Amino acid sequence: MRHLALIIIFAFTYLVRFPALEAAEILLDGEIMQGGMVLGSAPPGTVITLSGRVLRLSPEGHFVFGFGRDALPEAELMVVHPDGKEETRTLTIAAREYDIQRIDGLPRKMVTPPVETLARIRMEGAKVRAARDIDSAEIHFSMPFIWPAAGRISGVYGSRRILNGEPRQPHFGVDVAAPTGTPVHAPAAGKVRLAELDLYYSGGTIILDHGHGLSSSFLHMSRVDVVVGQEVVQGEVIGAIGATGRVTGAHLDWRMNWFEHRLDPVLLVAAQVPRPKLKPEPAN
């Protein structure tokens, strides 16, 4: 559920700081925190730039942006209104505390890939990055999202992973543990940008484009039921949970990106896990 209180506080803050700007002109709705996604609306013809990146604005005035796991405390939102007036807003990004996830007893090749696989890994990584970098005109991101699968939450966004005692990259998705063959549904409508059965790290993998650089990725699938270029609707079955790629058991790893920024899917759906823990603000 979107947080109405956040919207009200945010609007009031910028009415105070920018008295010439009417509250109805630029609306933001979402989580201004590490891993958060923010939906926005503005009058057509507005130009909006976030920390140097010009945001796509739909003909109806919709836009979206997000913040990565380790986003800096502040970001600048620059607005050029249709009448030429310019405004600069400083967004304060809440910092989060992340869990540590230890996994021991893994085969060595699951921690450090063999040298002969590195060329394959680089090629597959480039393919994934290209799929996530698409800036399409669709606005499927504007609808409420649903969980893609039912099951036990076995991994959460942002947790620092220590594999066989060695610190590794954080986990960038939410893991849903369920038996192989459990259906995976599209959490929102979109276009399939990647559909692969056997990537080295992620096995059966689908990337779904929701528009304006926002995408969902579905990893470790036993079955891929869609093809690149296919349009899917919310709730449509796109494949099934599996244990493909580098995993220790059957589960779905659901990830979300805004371009290169990795977002927390849990912030967009009805809660099945506790709310993120925020770091306490430093004392004055």
LUMLUMFI-198952 format. One line per 5 residues: number of its first residue (from 1); for each residue x, y, z of N, C-alpha, C. Coordinates in nm, 2 decimals. Example, Ala and Ser with C-alpha at 12.3 -4.5 7.8 and 13.67 -1.06 7.14 Angstrom:
% LUMLUMFI-198952
1) 1.32/-0.57/0.78/1.23/-0.45/0.78/1.32/-0.33/0.78; 1.28/-0.22/0.71/1.37/-0.11/0.71/1.29/0.00/0.79
***
This chain:
% LUMLUMFI-198952
1) 0.09/-0.12/0.00/0.00/0.00/0.00/0.09/0.12/0.00; 0.05/0.22/-0.08/0.12/0.35/-0.08/0.10/0.42/0.05; 0.19/0.50/0.09/0.19/0.57/0.22/0.14/0.71/0.21; 0.01/0.73/0.24/-0.05/0.86/0.22/0.02/0.97/0.31; 0.06/0.93/0.43/0.13/1.02/0.52/0.26/1.08/0.46
6) 0.33/0.99/0.39/0.45/1.03/0.33/0.42/1.14/0.22; 0.32/1.12/0.14/0.28/1.21/0.04/0.25/1.35/0.10; 0.17/1.35/0.20/0.13/1.47/0.26/0.25/1.55/0.32; 0.33/1.48/0.39/0.45/1.54/0.45/0.54/1.60/0.34; 0.56/1.52/0.23/0.65/1.56/0.12/0.59/1.68/0.06
11) 0.46/1.68/0.03/0.40/1.80/-0.04/0.41/1.92/0.05; 0.39/1.91/0.18/0.40/2.02/0.27/0.54/2.08/0.27; 0.64/1.99/0.28/0.78/2.03/0.28/0.81/2.12/0.17; 0.77/2.08/0.05/0.81/2.16/-0.07/0.72/2.28/-0.09; 0.61/2.28/-0.03/0.53/2.41/-0.03/0.60/2.51/0.05
16) 0.66/2.47/0.16/0.73/2.56/0.24/0.86/2.61/0.17; 0.93/2.52/0.11/1.06/2.56/0.05/1.05/2.63/-0.08; 0.94/2.60/-0.15/0.91/2.65/-0.29/0.77/2.71/-0.29; 0.75/2.83/-0.23/0.62/2.89/-0.22/0.56/2.92/-0.35; 0.64/2.94/-0.46/0.58/2.97/-0.59/0.52/2.85/-0.66
21) 0.55/2.73/-0.60/0.50/2.60/-0.67/0.37/2.55/-0.60; 0.27/2.53/-0.68/0.15/2.48/-0.63/0.16/2.33/-0.61; 0.09/2.28/-0.50/0.10/2.14/-0.46/0.05/2.05/-0.57; -0.04/2.09/-0.65/-0.10/2.00/-0.75/-0.01/1.98/-0.87; 0.10/2.06/-0.88/0.18/2.05/-1.01/0.27/1.93/-1.01
26) 0.34/1.90/-0.91/0.44/1.79/-0.91/0.40/1.70/-0.79; 0.35/1.58/-0.82/0.31/1.49/-0.71/0.41/1.37/-0.71; 0.46/1.33/-0.59/0.54/1.22/-0.57/0.47/1.12/-0.47; 0.48/0.99/-0.50/0.42/0.89/-0.42/0.51/0.77/-0.42; 0.56/0.73/-0.30/0.65/0.62/-0.29/0.74/0.63/-0.17
31) 0.84/0.55/-0.17/0.94/0.53/-0.06/1.07/0.60/-0.09; 1.09/0.72/-0.03/1.22/0.79/-0.05/1.32/0.73/0.05; 1.37/0.62/0.02/1.46/0.54/0.10/1.55/0.46/0.01; 1.66/0.41/0.06/1.74/0.31/-0.01/1.65/0.19/-0.06; 1.66/0.16/-0.19/1.58/0.05/-0.24/1.44/0.09/-0.28
36) 1.40/0.22/-0.26/1.26/0.26/-0.28/1.24/0.30/-0.43; 1.11/0.29/-0.47/1.06/0.34/-0.59/0.96/0.45/-0.57; 0.97/0.56/-0.66/0.88/0.67/-0.64/0.81/0.69/-0.77; 0.68/0.70/-0.77/0.59/0.74/-0.88/0.57/0.89/-0.88; 0.56/0.95/-1.00/0.54/1.09/-1.00/0.45/1.13/-1.11
41) 0.39/1.25/-1.10/0.31/1.30/-1.20/0.33/1.45/-1.21; 0.33/1.50/-1.33/0.36/1.64/-1.36/0.28/1.69/-1.48; 0.26/1.82/-1.50/0.20/1.87/-1.62/0.28/1.83/-1.75; 0.21/1.79/-1.85/0.29/1.76/-1.98/0.37/1.88/-2.02; 0.49/1.85/-2.07/0.58/1.95/-2.11/0.68/1.99/-2.00
46) 0.67/1.93/-1.88/0.76/1.95/-1.77/0.89/1.87/-1.80; 1.01/1.92/-1.77/1.13/1.85/-1.78/1.18/1.83/-1.64; 1.21/1.70/-1.61/1.25/1.66/-1.47/1.38/1.59/-1.48; 1.48/1.63/-1.40/1.61/1.57/-1.40/1.64/1.52/-1.26; 1.68/1.40/-1.24/1.72/1.34/-1.11/1.87/1.32/-1.11
51) 1.94/1.39/-1.03/2.09/1.37/-1.02/2.15/1.36/-1.15; 2.11/1.45/-1.25/2.18/1.45/-1.38/2.11/1.36/-1.49; 2.02/1.28/-1.45/1.95/1.19/-1.55/1.81/1.25/-1.58; 1.79/1.28/-1.71/1.66/1.33/-1.75/1.55/1.22/-1.75; 1.44/1.24/-1.67/1.34/1.13/-1.66/1.24/1.14/-1.78
56) 1.20/1.02/-1.82/1.10/1.02/-1.92/0.97/1.06/-1.86; 0.89/1.14/-1.93/0.76/1.19/-1.89/0.66/1.14/-1.99; 0.56/1.06/-1.95/0.46/1.01/-2.05/0.37/1.13/-2.09; 0.30/1.11/-2.20/0.21/1.22/-2.25/0.11/1.26/-2.14; 0.07/1.16/-2.05/-0.02/1.20/-1.94/0.05/1.26/-1.82
61) 0.18/1.27/-1.83/0.25/1.33/-1.72/0.31/1.23/-1.61; 0.31/1.10/-1.64/0.36/1.00/-1.54/0.51/0.99/-1.56; 0.58/0.97/-1.44/0.72/0.93/-1.44/0.75/0.85/-1.32; 0.87/0.79/-1.32/0.91/0.70/-1.21/1.06/0.71/-1.20; 1.11/0.69/-1.07/1.25/0.68/-1.05/1.27/0.59/-0.92
66) 1.40/0.56/-0.89/1.42/0.48/-0.77/1.56/0.50/-0.72; 1.59/0.44/-0.60/1.72/0.45/-0.54/1.77/0.32/-0.51; 1.90/0.30/-0.53/1.97/0.17/-0.50/1.99/0.14/-0.36; 2.05/0.03/-0.33/2.07/-0.02/-0.19/2.16/0.07/-0.11; 2.26/0.13/-0.18/2.36/0.22/-0.11/2.35/0.36/-0.15
71) 2.23/0.41/-0.19/2.21/0.54/-0.24/2.26/0.64/-0.13; 2.31/0.75/-0.18/2.36/0.86/-0.10/2.25/0.93/-0.02; 2.28/1.00/0.08/2.17/1.06/0.17/2.08/1.16/0.09; 2.13/1.22/-0.01/2.05/1.32/-0.08/2.06/1.31/-0.23; 1.95/1.35/-0.30/1.95/1.35/-0.45/1.88/1.48/-0.49
76) 1.93/1.54/-0.60/1.87/1.66/-0.65/1.77/1.63/-0.76; 1.65/1.69/-0.74/1.54/1.68/-0.84/1.52/1.82/-0.90; 1.56/1.83/-1.03/1.55/1.96/-1.09/1.43/1.96/-1.18; 1.35/2.06/-1.18/1.22/2.07/-1.25/1.22/2.20/-1.33; 1.19/2.18/-1.46/1.17/2.30/-1.55/1.02/2.29/-1.59
81) 0.94/2.39/-1.55/0.80/2.38/-1.57/0.77/2.43/-1.71; 0.65/2.39/-1.76/0.62/2.43/-1.90/0.63/2.58/-1.93; 0.62/2.66/-1.83/0.63/2.81/-1.85/0.78/2.86/-1.84; 0.87/2.76/-1.82/1.01/2.80/-1.82/1.07/2.82/-1.68; 0.98/2.82/-1.57/1.03/2.84/-1.44/1.11/2.71/-1.39
86) 1.21/2.74/-1.32/1.30/2.63/-1.27/1.29/2.62/-1.12; 1.29/2.49/-1.08/1.30/2.46/-0.93/1.40/2.35/-0.91; 1.46/2.35/-0.79/1.55/2.25/-0.75/1.51/2.20/-0.62; 1.48/2.07/-0.61/1.44/2.01/-0.48/1.55/1.91/-0.43; 1.57/1.92/-0.31/1.67/1.82/-0.25/1.58/1.71/-0.18
91) 1.60/1.59/-0.23/1.53/1.47/-0.17/1.62/1.41/-0.06; 1.57/1.39/0.06/1.64/1.32/0.16/1.61/1.18/0.16; 1.71/1.09/0.14/1.69/0.95/0.12/1.72/0.88/0.25; 1.62/0.81/0.30/1.64/0.74/0.43/1.73/0.62/0.41; 1.83/0.61/0.51/1.92/0.50/0.50/1.86/0.38/0.58
96) 1.90/0.26/0.53/1.85/0.13/0.59/1.96/0.05/0.66; 1.91/-0.03/0.75/2.00/-0.13/0.81/1.97/-0.26/0.74; 2.08/-0.34/0.71/2.06/-0.46/0.63/2.11/-0.58/0.71; 2.05/-0.70/0.69/2.09/-0.82/0.76/2.21/-0.88/0.70; 2.28/-0.96/0.78/2.39/-1.04/0.73/2.34/-1.19/0.71
101) 2.36/-1.24/0.59/2.31/-1.38/0.56/2.44/-1.47/0.54; 2.45/-1.57/0.62/2.57/-1.66/0.61/2.52/-1.79/0.55; 2.59/-1.83/0.45/2.56/-1.96/0.39/2.70/-2.04/0.38; 2.70/-2.15/0.45/2.82/-2.23/0.46/2.80/-2.37/0.39; 2.91/-2.43/0.36/2.91/-2.57/0.31/2.88/-2.57/0.16
106) 2.90/-2.46/0.09/2.87/-2.46/-0.06/2.99/-2.51/-0.13; 2.97/-2.58/-0.24/3.08/-2.63/-0.33/3.16/-2.51/-0.37; 3.29/-2.53/-0.39/3.38/-2.41/-0.42/3.33/-2.34/-0.54; 3.29/-2.41/-0.65/3.25/-2.35/-0.77/3.13/-2.26/-0.76; 3.05/-2.28/-0.65/2.94/-2.19/-0.63/2.98/-2.06/-0.57
111) 3.10/-2.05/-0.51/3.15/-1.93/-0.45/3.24/-1.86/-0.54; 3.33/-1.93/-0.61/3.42/-1.87/-0.70/3.41/-1.95/-0.83; 3.35/-1.89/-0.94/3.33/-1.97/-1.06/3.47/-2.01/-1.13; 3.47/-2.12/-1.20/3.59/-2.16/-1.27/3.63/-2.06/-1.37; 3.76/-2.05/-1.40/3.82/-1.96/-1.49/3.75/-1.98/-1.63
116) 3.73/-2.10/-1.67/3.68/-2.13/-1.80/3.54/-2.08/-1.82; 3.47/-2.04/-1.72/3.33/-1.99/-1.73/3.32/-1.84/-1.74; 3.43/-1.77/-1.72/3.43/-1.62/-1.71/3.38/-1.55/-1.84; 3.42/-1.60/-1.95/3.38/-1.54/-2.08/3.22/-1.56/-2.09; 3.17/-1.67/-2.06/3.03/-1.69/-2.06/2.96/-1.60/-1.96
121) 3.01/-1.58/-1.84/2.95/-1.50/-1.74/2.95/-1.35/-1.79; 3.06/-1.30/-1.85/3.06/-1.17/-1.90/2.96/-1.15/-2.01; 2.94/-1.24/-2.10/2.85/-1.23/-2.21/2.71/-1.23/-2.16; 2.68/-1.31/-2.07/2.54/-1.32/-2.01/2.51/-1.19/-1.93; 2.61/-1.14/-1.86/2.59/-1.02/-1.78/2.56/-0.90/-1.87
126) 2.63/-0.89/-1.99/2.60/-0.79/-2.08/2.46/-0.80/-2.14; 2.41/-0.92/-2.16/2.28/-0.94/-2.21/2.17/-0.89/-2.11; 2.20/-0.92/-1.98/2.11/-0.88/-1.88/2.10/-0.73/-1.86; 2.22/-0.67/-1.86/2.23/-0.52/-1.85/2.16/-0.45/-1.96; 2.17/-0.51/-2.08/2.10/-0.45/-2.20/1.95/-0.45/-2.19
131) 1.90/-0.56/-2.13/1.76/-0.58/-2.11/1.71/-0.48/-2.01; 1.78/-0.46/-1.90/1.74/-0.37/-1.80/1.76/-0.22/-1.83; 1.83/-0.19/-1.94/1.86/-0.05/-1.97/1.76/0.01/-2.07; 1.66/-0.07/-2.11/1.56/-0.02/-2.21/1.47/0.08/-2.14; 1.45/0.19/-2.21/1.37/0.30/-2.16/1.25/0.31/-2.25
136) 1.15/0.23/-2.23/1.03/0.22/-2.31/0.93/0.32/-2.26; 0.83/0.35/-2.35/0.73/0.45/-2.32/0.61/0.39/-2.24; 0.61/0.26/-2.21/0.50/0.20/-2.14/0.49/0.26/-2.00; 0.37/0.26/-1.94/0.35/0.30/-1.80/0.29/0.20/-1.71; 0.33/0.07/-1.73/0.27/-0.04/-1.65/0.31/-0.02/-1.51
141) 0.42/0.05/-1.48/0.47/0.07/-1.34/0.37/0.15/-1.26; 0.27/0.21/-1.32/0.18/0.30/-1.25/0.07/0.22/-1.18; 0.05/0.09/-1.21/-0.05/0.00/-1.14/0.01/-0.06/-1.02; -0.08/-0.09/-0.92/-0.03/-0.16/-0.80/0.03/-0.30/-0.84; 0.14/-0.34/-0.77/0.20/-0.47/-0.80/0.15/-0.58/-0.71
146) 0.16/-0.70/-0.76/0.12/-0.82/-0.68/0.24/-0.91/-0.66; 0.23/-1.00/-0.56/0.34/-1.10/-0.55/0.34/-1.20/-0.67; 0.45/-1.23/-0.72/0.46/-1.32/-0.84/0.44/-1.47/-0.80; 0.46/-1.50/-0.67/0.45/-1.64/-0.63/0.42/-1.65/-0.48; 0.36/-1.76/-0.44/0.33/-1.78/-0.30/0.44/-1.88/-0.24
151) 0.48/-1.85/-0.12/0.58/-1.93/-0.06/0.64/-1.87/0.06; 0.73/-1.94/0.12/0.81/-1.88/0.24/0.91/-1.78/0.19; 0.92/-1.67/0.26/1.03/-1.57/0.23/1.16/-1.62/0.29; 1.25/-1.66/0.21/1.38/-1.72/0.25/1.50/-1.62/0.24; 1.48/-1.51/0.17/1.59/-1.41/0.16/1.53/-1.28/0.13
156) 1.59/-1.17/0.18/1.54/-1.04/0.17/1.64/-0.95/0.10; 1.59/-0.84/0.05/1.67/-0.74/-0.02/1.78/-0.68/0.07; 1.90/-0.66/0.01/2.00/-0.59/0.07/2.09/-0.66/0.17; 2.05/-0.78/0.20/2.13/-0.85/0.30/2.27/-0.88/0.25; 2.37/-0.86/0.33/2.51/-0.89/0.30/2.54/-1.04/0.31
161) 2.59/-1.10/0.20/2.60/-1.24/0.20/2.75/-1.28/0.23; 2.76/-1.38/0.32/2.89/-1.43/0.35/2.89/-1.58/0.31; 2.96/-1.62/0.20/2.95/-1.75/0.15/3.08/-1.83/0.19; 3.06/-1.94/0.26/3.18/-2.01/0.31/3.28/-1.92/0.38; 3.23/-1.83/0.46/3.31/-1.74/0.53/3.37/-1.62/0.45
166) 3.34/-1.61/0.32/3.39/-1.50/0.24/3.28/-1.40/0.21; 3.31/-1.27/0.24/3.21/-1.17/0.21/3.19/-1.16/0.06; 3.06/-1.15/0.02/3.03/-1.14/-0.13/2.93/-1.03/-0.15; 2.88/-1.01/-0.27/2.79/-0.91/-0.30/2.66/-0.92/-0.22; 2.59/-0.81/-0.19/2.46/-0.82/-0.12/2.36/-0.90/-0.21
171) 2.25/-0.94/-0.14/2.14/-1.00/-0.22/2.05/-0.89/-0.26; 2.02/-0.89/-0.39/1.94/-0.77/-0.44/1.79/-0.80/-0.47; 1.74/-0.92/-0.42/1.60/-0.95/-0.45/1.54/-1.00/-0.32; 1.41/-1.05/-0.34/1.34/-1.12/-0.24/1.33/-1.26/-0.28; 1.36/-1.36/-0.20/1.35/-1.50/-0.23/1.22/-1.56/-0.18
176) 1.15/-1.63/-0.27/1.03/-1.70/-0.23/1.05/-1.85/-0.25; 1.06/-1.92/-0.14/1.09/-2.06/-0.14/0.96/-2.14/-0.16; 0.96/-2.23/-0.26/0.84/-2.31/-0.29/0.89/-2.43/-0.38; 0.81/-2.53/-0.39/0.85/-2.65/-0.46/0.87/-2.62/-0.61; 0.96/-2.69/-0.67/0.98/-2.68/-0.82/0.85/-2.70/-0.89
181) 0.82/-2.61/-0.99/0.69/-2.62/-1.06/0.58/-2.53/-1.01; 0.61/-2.46/-0.90/0.51/-2.36/-0.85/0.50/-2.25/-0.95; 0.38/-2.21/-0.99/0.36/-2.11/-1.10/0.42/-1.97/-1.05; 0.48/-1.90/-1.15/0.52/-1.76/-1.13/0.44/-1.67/-1.22; 0.38/-1.57/-1.16/0.29/-1.48/-1.23/0.35/-1.34/-1.25
186) 0.31/-1.27/-1.35/0.36/-1.14/-1.37/0.31/-1.05/-1.26; 0.39/-0.98/-1.19/0.35/-0.89/-1.08/0.28/-0.76/-1.13; 0.31/-0.73/-1.26/0.24/-0.62/-1.33/0.25/-0.65/-1.48; 0.18/-0.58/-1.56/0.19/-0.60/-1.70/0.32/-0.55/-1.75; 0.36/-0.60/-1.86/0.49/-0.56/-1.92/0.53/-0.64/-2.05
191) 0.64/-0.61/-2.10/0.70/-0.67/-2.22/0.82/-0.75/-2.18; 0.83/-0.88/-2.23/0.94/-0.97/-2.20/1.06/-0.92/-2.28; 1.17/-0.88/-2.21/1.29/-0.84/-2.27/1.40/-0.94/-2.27; 1.39/-1.04/-2.18/1.49/-1.15/-2.17/1.41/-1.28/-2.13; 1.44/-1.39/-2.20/1.38/-1.52/-2.16/1.49/-1.62/-2.19
196) 1.56/-1.67/-2.09/1.67/-1.76/-2.10/1.65/-1.88/-2.01; 1.68/-2.00/-2.06/1.66/-2.12/-1.98/1.78/-2.16/-1.89; 1.90/-2.11/-1.93/2.02/-2.16/-1.86/2.13/-2.05/-1.85; 2.11/-1.95/-1.77/2.22/-1.86/-1.74/2.31/-1.91/-1.63; 2.44/-1.88/-1.63/2.53/-1.95/-1.53/2.49/-1.92/-1.39
201) 2.47/-1.80/-1.35/2.43/-1.76/-1.21/2.28/-1.79/-1.18; 2.20/-1.75/-1.27/2.05/-1.74/-1.24/1.97/-1.84/-1.31; 2.03/-1.93/-1.39/1.95/-2.04/-1.45/1.84/-1.99/-1.54; 1.72/-2.04/-1.53/1.60/-1.99/-1.60/1.57/-1.85/-1.56; 1.58/-1.76/-1.65/1.57/-1.61/-1.62/1.47/-1.54/-1.71
206) 1.39/-1.46/-1.66/1.30/-1.37/-1.73/1.32/-1.23/-1.68; 1.32/-1.13/-1.78/1.32/-0.99/-1.74/1.20/-0.93/-1.81; 1.12/-0.86/-1.73/0.99/-0.80/-1.77/1.00/-0.65/-1.76; 0.98/-0.58/-1.87/0.99/-0.44/-1.88/0.85/-0.37/-1.85; 0.85/-0.29/-1.74/0.73/-0.23/-1.70/0.72/-0.08/-1.75
211) 0.83/-0.04/-1.82/0.83/0.10/-1.87/0.92/0.20/-1.80; 0.97/0.29/-1.87/1.05/0.40/-1.82/1.18/0.35/-1.74; 1.23/0.24/-1.78/1.35/0.18/-1.71/1.32/0.09/-1.60; 1.19/0.07/-1.56/1.16/-0.01/-1.45/1.14/-0.16/-1.50; 1.21/-0.25/-1.44/1.19/-0.39/-1.48/1.19/-0.48/-1.36
216) 1.13/-0.60/-1.38/1.13/-0.71/-1.29/1.22/-0.82/-1.35; 1.29/-0.89/-1.26/1.37/-1.01/-1.30/1.33/-1.13/-1.22; 1.32/-1.24/-1.28/1.28/-1.37/-1.22/1.38/-1.47/-1.24; 1.45/-1.52/-1.13/1.57/-1.60/-1.14/1.54/-1.75/-1.09; 1.62/-1.84/-1.14/1.63/-1.98/-1.10/1.50/-2.06/-1.14
221) 1.44/-2.02/-1.25/1.31/-2.08/-1.29/1.33/-2.22/-1.35; 1.24/-2.31/-1.32/1.25/-2.45/-1.39/1.18/-2.44/-1.52; 1.10/-2.35/-1.55/1.03/-2.34/-1.67/1.01/-2.19/-1.71; 1.03/-2.16/-1.84/1.01/-2.03/-1.90/0.90/-2.04/-2.00; 0.79/-1.98/-1.98/0.67/-1.99/-2.06/0.65/-1.88/-2.16
226) 0.74/-1.78/-2.16/0.73/-1.66/-2.25/0.85/-1.65/-2.34; 0.83/-1.56/-2.44/0.94/-1.54/-2.54/0.97/-1.39/-2.54; 1.09/-1.35/-2.59/1.12/-1.21/-2.60/1.02/-1.14/-2.69; 0.98/-1.02/-2.65/0.89/-0.94/-2.72/0.74/-0.96/-2.69; 0.71/-1.07/-2.61/0.57/-1.10/-2.57/0.52/-1.00/-2.47
231) 0.40/-0.95/-2.49/0.33/-0.87/-2.39/0.25/-0.96/-2.29; 0.27/-0.93/-2.16/0.19/-1.01/-2.07/0.11/-0.92/-1.98; 0.00/-0.97/-1.92/-0.08/-0.89/-1.83/-0.06/-0.93/-1.69; -0.09/-0.85/-1.60/-0.07/-0.88/-1.46/-0.14/-1.01/-1.42; -0.07/-1.10/-1.35/-0.13/-1.22/-1.31/-0.11/-1.34/-1.40
236) -0.06/-1.31/-1.52/-0.04/-1.41/-1.62/0.08/-1.50/-1.58; 0.06/-1.63/-1.60/0.17/-1.73/-1.56/0.28/-1.71/-1.67; 0.41/-1.68/-1.62/0.52/-1.66/-1.71/0.62/-1.78/-1.70; 0.61/-1.86/-1.60/0.70/-1.97/-1.58/0.67/-2.04/-1.45; 0.78/-2.11/-1.40/0.76/-2.19/-1.27/0.89/-2.18/-1.19
241) 0.87/-2.18/-1.06/0.98/-2.19/-0.97/1.07/-2.31/-0.99; 1.20/-2.29/-0.97/1.29/-2.40/-0.99/1.42/-2.39/-0.90; 1.52/-2.47/-0.93/1.65/-2.46/-0.86/1.76/-2.46/-0.96; 1.74/-2.38/-1.07/1.84/-2.37/-1.17/1.95/-2.26/-1.14; 2.06/-2.27/-1.21/2.17/-2.18/-1.18/2.24/-2.21/-1.05
246) 2.30/-2.11/-0.98/2.37/-2.14/-0.86/2.28/-2.12/-0.74; 2.22/-2.23/-0.69/2.12/-2.22/-0.58/2.15/-2.34/-0.49; 2.09/-2.33/-0.37/2.09/-2.44/-0.28/1.96/-2.51/-0.26; 1.85/-2.46/-0.33/1.72/-2.52/-0.32/1.62/-2.44/-0.41; 1.51/-2.50/-0.42/1.41/-2.44/-0.51/1.35/-2.31/-0.45
251) 1.36/-2.20/-0.53/1.30/-2.08/-0.49/1.29/-1.98/-0.61; 1.21/-1.88/-0.60/1.21/-1.77/-0.69/1.29/-1.65/-0.63; 1.38/-1.60/-0.71/1.45/-1.47/-0.67/1.39/-1.36/-0.76; 1.31/-1.28/-0.70/1.24/-1.17/-0.77/1.32/-1.04/-0.74; 1.37/-0.98/-0.85/1.45/-0.86/-0.84/1.38/-0.75/-0.92
256) 1.41/-0.62/-0.88/1.35/-0.51/-0.96/1.47/-0.41/-0.98; 1.46/-0.35/-1.09/1.56/-0.24/-1.12/1.49/-0.12/-1.18; 1.55/0.00/-1.15/1.53/0.12/-1.23/1.66/0.14/-1.30; 1.67/0.11/-1.43/1.80/0.11/-1.50/1.90/0.03/-1.41; 2.01/0.09/-1.38/2.11/0.01/-1.30/2.09/0.01/-1.15
261) 1.99/0.08/-1.11/1.96/0.09/-0.96/1.87/-0.02/-0.92; 1.92/-0.10/-0.82/1.85/-0.22/-0.78/1.75/-0.18/-0.66; 1.62/-0.21/-0.69/1.52/-0.17/-0.59/1.47/-0.29/-0.51; 1.40/-0.26/-0.41/1.34/-0.36/-0.32/1.20/-0.39/-0.36; 1.17/-0.51/-0.41/1.03/-0.54/-0.46/0.93/-0.54/-0.34
266) 0.98/-0.57/-0.22/0.88/-0.58/-0.11/0.81/-0.45/-0.08; 0.88/-0.34/-0.12/0.82/-0.21/-0.09/0.70/-0.18/-0.19; 0.68/-0.27/-0.29/0.57/-0.24/-0.38/0.45/-0.33/-0.37; 0.45/-0.43/-0.27/0.35/-0.53/-0.26/0.30/-0.54/-0.12; 0.19/-0.60/-0.10/0.13/-0.62/0.03/0.23/-0.70/0.12
271) 0.25/-0.65/0.24/0.35/-0.70/0.33/0.34/-0.85/0.36; 0.45/-0.92/0.34/0.47/-1.06/0.39/0.59/-1.07/0.48; 0.67/-0.96/0.48/0.79/-0.95/0.56/0.79/-0.82/0.64; 0.86/-0.81/0.74/0.86/-0.69/0.82/0.91/-0.57/0.74; 0.87/-0.45/0.77/0.91/-0.33/0.71/1.06/-0.31/0.72
276) 1.13/-0.25/0.63/1.27/-0.23/0.64/1.31/-0.15/0.76; 1.43/-0.19/0.82/1.48/-0.12/0.94/1.56/0.00/0.89; 1.52/0.12/0.94/1.60/0.24/0.90/1.71/0.27/1.00; 1.82/0.32/0.95/1.92/0.36/1.04/1.88/0.49/1.12; 1.91/0.49/1.25/1.87/0.61/1.33/1.95/0.73/1.28
281) 1.88/0.84/1.28/1.94/0.97/1.24/2.04/1.01/1.34; 2.16/1.06/1.29/2.26/1.10/1.39/2.22/1.22/1.48; 2.26/1.21/1.60/2.22/1.32/1.70/2.29/1.45/1.66; 2.21/1.56/1.68/2.27/1.69/1.65/2.38/1.73/1.75
***
